[in-house]
Every structure is written in structure tokens, then in C-alpha cells.
Amino acid sequence: MAGGETVGRAGRAAHIRSFVRRQGRLSNAQQRYHEQMMTRIGVPYRATAVDLDLLFGRQAARILEIGFGMGETSAAIAAAHPQTDYLGVEVHTPGVGSLCKLVAEMGLTNLRIVQHDAVEVLRDMLLPASLDGAHIFFPDPWPKTRHHKRRLLQPAFVALLVSRLRPGAYIHCATDWEEYAQQMLAVLSAESLLENTAAGFAPRPAYRQPTRFEERGRRLGHGVWDLLFRRRPPSLQAEDHRQDQLA
Ligand SMILES: C[S@@+](CC[C@H](N)C(=O)[O-])C[C@H]1O[C@@H](n2cnc3c(N)ncnc32)[C@H](O)[C@@H]1O
């Protein structure tokens, strides 16, 4: 399907895709690992909720990563945090094959992959308040004005993502595109269920190793902006609601 198309099914709100399906070159290794590993760690898209405890075979903190690219950073984070489970979502087949290879080589048991549009994965497969965090590192910046509608970080998407976070869970975004960074800051700040953990942009947390896309940006002289927001705890939400009622 071409990028930017509006998609939807009966009874579902249509949305504009944030990606274009690229062919890309699939190396022999990526293809082999994709075939071998997706039967073990791949989670086929489905229109009903997934039981994450069953999927990972344990109870643990759960972090969603959207658009992991070639997956080096995802694998490094999962390896450094064996007590936490990671669900990576990516549409690009070479990237999925590449992360499959890393998972196999590093013997990771705490990472699963869904190869599908993350908007539909969030909407259909993940229950409300089921996540402890979300990583969105260097989402496609779509720099041309006529393509801004394809950017992932929009109010409706943020509202959907926040609904899948437990109170206290975090959203960590990063971008090398300054104007998108400002948009992210505005959109995340405008979501009443979120609070910024920093005064504006956040220092890069130590767990986020530089990603492939980030390194490419740095070579081009781009800056990098991290954003770290948290879903407000229920007491604060109730208090805000009370203040709204009083106002
Ligand atoms: C600019 S790349 C960054 C990749 C990686 N995070 C990095 O920093 O190297 C953005 C990635 O997000 C993926 N992507 C974009 N929209 C997506 C969506 N709705 N669902 C899943 N993946 C998506 C693209 O396929 C692409 O690989």
C-alpha cells in the first residue's frame, strides 16, 4: 500500500499512514533470520487484544518501541534490561530481519516483534493501561509541509498511545529534526494526561544508545532532541479534574 493513504475498516476511524512501504534490499541473512525467527518471536497482527503475560511467559514491565529501524538500539536496550519485556513494532522487512538476527545472536528472550502499522497495533492488540513505557526514536520527520500530515506524533495518536500506558508510565521520543521536535513538544505538552519530566527537552537518558538514523543525522550536522513525558498518576488526574470542575 502506498504511504499517505487513508485506511480504515467498517466502524474504525481512518488514519493516514506514517510510513511508505519501501522495498529496500533484503540481504540473505536478513531473509533467513526473518524466516527462522518470526515463527518464534513474531506476533502476527490481529484485531483482538494480545495477552502480554502469555506472550512473554511471565509478568514484567512492558515497553513498546515504534519504528525500530534496523533494531541495534532495541537489541542493546533489551540485552541491558533482562527483567523488562520489549515489544518492537516495525513495517520494514529488512529492519525486522536485522533485529531477528540480533535477537538470535544475542540470545534475547525478552523481545517480540509485530511487523505491522503501530497505530493499528496500539488500537487493536494492546489493552488500555497495559504498557510501562513507549520508545519512539527518530520517527520519520516528513520534512515537506505537504507531508506533515503523515507525521506520527499528532494529537489523536498521542491520545491513543497514552490510553495504553499505565499511570506513571513514560513516553520517550527523540528526533534530529528541530521543527518536528518543537511539534512533538507542543503535542505532548497539550495532552492533559501527560506531564513533562523535564523543563522542555530532556537530557538523553543513558539507556538510549545512539541509533543508526541518529548517527546519520549527526554526520549531516543535525542536532538531537529527546522528550520524556510521563502519564500522570491517578491522584493527580483526579485533582486536575476537580480543579477543572471548580474553575
Ligand atoms: C527514520 S526511521 C528510524 C529508525 C530507528 N528508530 C532509528 O533511529 O534508527 C523510522 C522507522 O519507523 C518505521 N515506521 C514509521 N511509521 C511506522 C508505523 N506506523 N508503524 C511501524 N513502523 C513505522 C519506518 O519503517 C522506519 O523504519
The ligand as an ORCA input file, in Angstrom:
! r2SCAN-3c Opt
* xyz 0 1
  C      13.512      7.257     10.443
  S      13.371      5.570     10.795
  C      14.176      5.444     12.394
  C      14.502      4.033     12.744
  C      15.211      3.840     14.108
  N      14.321      4.166     15.215
  C      16.487      4.633     14.174
  O      16.517      5.629     14.910
  O      17.459      4.247     13.512
  C      11.649      5.403     11.221
  C      11.151      3.972     11.183
  O       9.808      3.934     11.621
  C       9.116      2.972     10.843
  N       7.681      3.342     10.924
  C       7.129      4.504     10.508
  N       5.828      4.529     10.762
  C       5.526      3.335     11.349
  C       4.318      2.744     11.815
  N       3.149      3.404     11.757
  N       4.379      1.514     12.334
  C       5.554      0.845     12.407
  N       6.730      1.345     11.983
  C       6.710      2.574     11.457
  C       9.725      3.079      9.462
  O       9.559      1.893      8.722
  C      11.184      3.353      9.809
  O      11.944      2.163      9.861
*
